[in-house]
Amino acid sequence: MAKSLVMSTIIMPSENATTSNPIVCFSTSMITTPDIFKLGHQKPHLYSFTLFLMQLMLVISTTQGTHFLLRPLKLPRHISEIIGGFLLGPSVLGRVPNFALIIFPQRSIFLLECLSYMGLIYYIFTIGLEIDLPSIRSSGWRCFWFALACTIPPFALAAVSGVTLHKKLDEHSNQVAFVLFISVSFSVSAFSVLARTVAELKLGSTELGRLTLSAAILVDSFAWINLSAAVAISESGGVTLSAIFTVIAGTGFYIVCFALLRPMMQKLSKRAISGSEPVRESEELAILVGVLVSAFLGDLIGIHAVFGAFTYGLAIPQGPLSALLVEKLDDFVRGIFLPLFYVISGLRMDISSIKQVDLALYIAMLVLVAALLKVLGGVITAAAYDMQMHDGISFGLLMNSKGVIELVMLTVGINKKIIGSQSFTILVIMSVVLTAMVNPLLDSMVKPTRCLVFYKRRSLRWHDPGSELRIVACVHNPREVPALIAIIDCTVPTKHMPVSVSVIQLIELTGHTPTLLLLQDPMFHKAKYGSQLETQSAAVSHAFQSYAQITGGVQVRTSAAISPFVTMHEDIVTETENCHAAMVLLPFHMHLAVDGSLEIASHMAVRNVNKKVLDNPPCTVAVVIDRGIGSISAHGTAVRVGVLFFGGPDDCESLALADRMSNHPAIEICVVRFIRTNGSTSTSSLISEDAELRERNMDEQCLRQFVERSTIAAIEYREHVVSNAEETVEVIRKLESEGKDLLLVGKEQGLAGSRLIAGMNEWSEFPELGPIGDLLVSTDFGATCSVVVIQSPLGGYGYADGSSVRMKPDRCEDPVSDRR
C-alpha cells in the first residue's frame, strides 16, 4: 500500500477483510494538523488528534444543547444526553451524506471507544464509592422483602419470555446468557439517579425515601452479580467448565477486594477522620491507579472491566477518603468522558436495524408489564407491612428509575455479543420512554400528597404565652447562627414559656452533589465524610444544641434539606407545616462586611428563596438582617429594641414579638407609633373607609393588649404625628441615632400607614422587605443596627380559617399522616 500525505478514508483489502471485521488502514504520521497557513489545502479532519478535538467539541455542545432544550420537560440529565448521542448516530445526522464519513470515520471510533470506556470505568468506580453496604443491614428485613418483590416478578417475566425472544430475534449468542441478560435489564434500577430523584422530591428524610434507597442498593448488587454471570457464560463459548472458572475467579476477586483492600482503606479513612494526617497525594494516585488494575483484572478473568471497577469501589468504605475521590473525579468524568460514552452508544443505535416492528412492539409491551409488576410488588409488600397503598405505588415508581447503569449494562451486552443491534436499540429507546413516563407520575403522586394542615392562630399575636412557641430557623451559612440564636433568646424561653426550635440547614443540590451526601442528613453525622459541608453542618448543630443545654425551656431539633434553590422554599414551608410553627426566621441574603456595609453572604439565589416564602407565608415570617445582634446578645449586655408601628397586620405581629421580648430583663423596648395628620391627602376614593376603620380598631386593640400584658417598666411609648414620607424618614433616623441595637418593623404598613410612606416604593432596592425595611438596609440611610422585618400570614391578623385567609385551591384541609 502506497503512502500518501492525504490519508485514505477506509481501505479494506479484499483478501483479509470481512463485513463484520473490516481492516482499516491509516497513516501513523498524520496526528496533528500542520500550519494551516502554510498548507492551506490540507483538511483538518484527516488528522487524528485534530479530528478527536472536533468530535469532542461537537459531542459536548450537542449533549449540553439537548439538555438545555429539553429542560422544560424536567427529564433527568442523562436522558437528554442519551438523546444527544442518538442525534449524532446513524438514525438522524448519520443519514446526512458524508456526515459519518467526515466526523465519525471508522478509524476514529477506536480512540473514542477507548476513551469512553476509560471514563466509564471511573464513573462506575464512583458509583461503587457511593453505595453504603452497611446501610442495608440497618434497614432490616423489610428492605429485603421490598427489593425482592420489585425484582423477582420482572426477572421471572423476562426469564419466561427470553427463550422466545432469543429465537424470534435470531440472536447468535448463548441462549442462557441472553435470557439472564434480558432478565437483568428488566429488573435493574439506577441507584445514582434514584438518589437524586429522592432528594428532589423531598423524600430523603422520610421512611419511604430511606427504604427505597436501601432496596435499590440490593437490586443493583443483584443485577451486577447476574450481569457478570451472563458475561462469563457468553465468554465461555458454551464450555461449562470455562464459565465455572470465570465465576470462581470473579468470586475470588470480590473476596480479595474486601478481605485485603477494605481494611487498608479503612485505616486511611480513620486517619483522615481523626485529622492526624490527611490523605497524601501519592496515596490518592495509588488508589486511582488501582481502578485501572481492577478493571484490567476484571476484563482478564472474563467478568468485564466495568464489574472489576465497581467491585473495587465497593471495597472502599464511605468516609472522607471516598468523598475526596468522588470530588476529584466527578466533574471531569461526567463533563468530558460520559458524553463520549453516550455518543458511542448513539452510534450503535440504528432505527433501521429494527426489521420486525411487531417484535419491537412485543418487547416494548414486556418492558411496560415489567414496570407495572414492580409497582404491583411494591403495593403488595406495603400492604403486608400495613403501609399506605400510596407508599407502595411511589416505591414501585421510584424503583422504575432508569439511568446510566442500564445503558452501561446494555453496552456490555452488545460488546460481548450477548444481544444484537436490534435488541440494543429497542431496549435503549424503551429505557428513555419509561423514564419519561415515570418522572411525571412521580411528580403527580408524591408531591401533592402532603396537604397543608391548616391550624388556627398560627402567628405570634394569637399565640398563648403559656404554651410552647414553635419556631423554624433556616440556616444557609454558619455565620448566620449567632443572630438567629439571639432572636430566639429574645423570646425569653423558660420552663413556663417553652420554645421549640426546628433548625433546618438549607443545602443546594447541584448536578455534582455527591450521592453519598444525599442519602442521609449531614447534621446527624460528625463529619463522617470529612467534607466542608459536613463540618459546617456539625458546627450549626453543635451551636444550637449547646444553646439549648445552657438555656432552660428550649428544645432544639436539627435537620438538613438538600434541594436546588428553585424548590428550596418548599422545604421551609413543609417543615413549618409539620411543626405547626408560629414563626419562621429567614436570614437576609447579605451580611455585615468589614467596612460596615452589607455584602452577599453565600449565594444571590438565597434572596429568591426568601421572596418565595414571603409571597406565600405559612405563618409569621421574620427576615433577620444582622449587624452584630448576635455578639451583643452573647456578651449579656442590655439590648435596646425599637418597634416602628404604623398599623396593619404586619406591624401588629412586630408588636406581638416585642410583647414577648418585654419579659426579658435585659431588653429595653421603645415603641414608636406614627400617626397621620388630619390635613394629609386622603385616598378614600381608592381605599374603603370601612376597611380602614376595621384596621384602626384592630391596631388599637393590639396596642391596648400590649400595654396591658407588659410586666416591666423598661418600655417606652411614643407617638409622632407626620404627614409625608420625608417626615417619617426623619423620625426613623432620629430613633436609630439613639443607639438602638435592634429595630422591629412590619413589611407592609397598613392602609393608613401606607400614606405616610407614599413614594418610597418607587426607589426600593429590596422590595421583599417592604419600604421601611428597604430603607433601613440601604447604604444611603446608613443604619448601624440590626433589623427584623416581619410579615404576618396571608389574610390579615394571623387566622388560618376561610374567613380571614385566602385559601389556596391546590391545598387540602384534611390532615394527613406525617411522612417526615
Stockholm file with secondary structure:
# STOCKHOLM 1.0

chainA/1-820         MAKSLVMSTIIMPSENATTSNPIVCFSTSMITTPDIFKLGHQKPHLYSFTLFLMQLMLVISTTQGTHFLLRPLKLPRHISEIIGGFLLGPSVLGRVPNFALIIFPQRSIFLLECLSYMGLIYYIFTIGLEIDLPSIRSSGWRCFWFALACTIPPFALAAVSGVTLHKKLDEHSNQVAFVLFISVSFSVSAFSVLARTVAELKLGSTELGRLTLSAAILVDSFAWINLSAAVAISESGGVTLSAIFTVIAGTGFYIVCFALLRPMMQKLSKRAISGSEPVRESEELAILVGVLVSAFLGDLIGIHAVFGAFTYGLAIPQGPLSALLVEKLDDFVRGIFLPLFYVISGLRMDISSIKQVDLALYIAMLVLVAALLKVLGGVITAAAYDMQMHDGISFGLLMNSKGVIELVMLTVGINKKIIGSQSFTILVIMSVVLTAMVNPLLDSMVKPTRCLVFYKRRSLRWHDPGSELRIVACVHNPREVPALIAIIDCTVPTKHMPVSVSVIQLIELTGHTPTLLLLQDPMFHKAKYGSQLETQSAAVSHAFQSYAQITGGVQVRTSAAISPFVTMHEDIVTETENCHAAMVLLPFHMHLAVDGSLEIASHMAVRNVNKKVLDNPPCTVAVVIDRGIGSISAHGTAVRVGVLFFGGPDDCESLALADRMSNHPAIEICVVRFIRTNGSTSTSSLISEDAELRERNMDEQCLRQFVERSTIAAIEYREHVVSNAEETVEVIRKLESEGKDLLLVGKEQGLAGSRLIAGMNEWSEFPELGPIGDLLVSTDFGATCSVVVIQSPLGGYGYADGSSVRMKPDRCEDPVSDRR
#=GR chainA/1-820 SS CCCCSSCCSCCCCTTTCCSSSCCCCCCTTCCSCCCTTTSTTCCGGGSHHHHHHHHHHHHHHHHHHHHHHHGGGTCCHHHHHHHHHHHHSTTTGGGSTTHHHHHSCHHHHHHHHHHHHHHHHHHHHHHHHHCCTHHHHHHHHHHHHHHHHHHHHHHHHHHHHHHHHHHHTTCCSCHHHHHHHHHHHHHCCCHHHHHHHHHHTTCTTSHHHHHHHHHHHHHHHHHHHHHHHHHHHHHTTTCHHHHHHHHHHHHHHHHHIIIIIHHHHHHHHHHHHHTSSCCCHHHHHHHHHHHHHHHHHHHHHTSCHHHHHHHHHHHSCSSHHHHHHHHHHHHHIIIIIHHHHHHHHHHHCCGGGCCCHHHHHHHHHHHHHHHHHHHHHHHHHHHHTTCCHHHHHHHHHHHTCCCHHHHHHHHHHHHTTSSCHHHHHHHHHHHHHHHHHHHHHHHHHHGGGSCCCCCSCCSSTTCCTTSCEEEEEEESSGGGHHHHHHHHHHTCCCSSSCEEEEEEEEEECCTTSCHHHHSSCGGGSSSSSCCHHHHHHHHHHHHHHHHHHHSTTEEEEEEEEEECGGGHHHHHHHHHHHHTCSEEEEECSEEECTTSSEEECSCTHHHHHHHHHHHSCSSEEEEEECSSHHHHHHTTCCEEEEEEECCSHHHHHHHHHHHHHTTCTTEEEEEEEEEECTTSCCCTTTSCHHHHHHHHHHHHHHHHHHHHHCCSSCEEEEEEEECSHHHHHHHHHHHHTTTCSEEEEESSCHHHHHHHTTTGGGGCSCGGGHHHHHHHHSTTTTCCSEEEEEECCTTSSSCCSTTTSCCCTTCCCSCCCCCC
#=GC SS_cons         CCCCSSCCSCCCCTTTCCSSSCCCCCCTTCCSCCCTTTSTTCCGGGSHHHHHHHHHHHHHHHHHHHHHHHGGGTCCHHHHHHHHHHHHSTTTGGGSTTHHHHHSCHHHHHHHHHHHHHHHHHHHHHHHHHCCTHHHHHHHHHHHHHHHHHHHHHHHHHHHHHHHHHHHTTCCSCHHHHHHHHHHHHHCCCHHHHHHHHHHTTCTTSHHHHHHHHHHHHHHHHHHHHHHHHHHHHHTTTCHHHHHHHHHHHHHHHHHIIIIIHHHHHHHHHHHHHTSSCCCHHHHHHHHHHHHHHHHHHHHHTSCHHHHHHHHHHHSCSSHHHHHHHHHHHHHIIIIIHHHHHHHHHHHCCGGGCCCHHHHHHHHHHHHHHHHHHHHHHHHHHHHTTCCHHHHHHHHHHHTCCCHHHHHHHHHHHHTTSSCHHHHHHHHHHHHHHHHHHHHHHHHHHGGGSCCCCCSCCSSTTCCTTSCEEEEEEESSGGGHHHHHHHHHHTCCCSSSCEEEEEEEEEECCTTSCHHHHSSCGGGSSSSSCCHHHHHHHHHHHHHHHHHHHSTTEEEEEEEEEECGGGHHHHHHHHHHHHTCSEEEEECSEEECTTSSEEECSCTHHHHHHHHHHHSCSSEEEEEECSSHHHHHHTTCCEEEEEEECCSHHHHHHHHHHHHHTTCTTEEEEEEEEEECTTSCCCTTTSCHHHHHHHHHHHHHHHHHHHHHCCSSCEEEEEEEECSHHHHHHHHHHHHTTTCSEEEEESSCHHHHHHHTTTGGGGCSCGGGHHHHHHHHSTTTTCCSEEEEEECCTTSSSCCSTTTSCCCTTCCCSCCCCCC
//
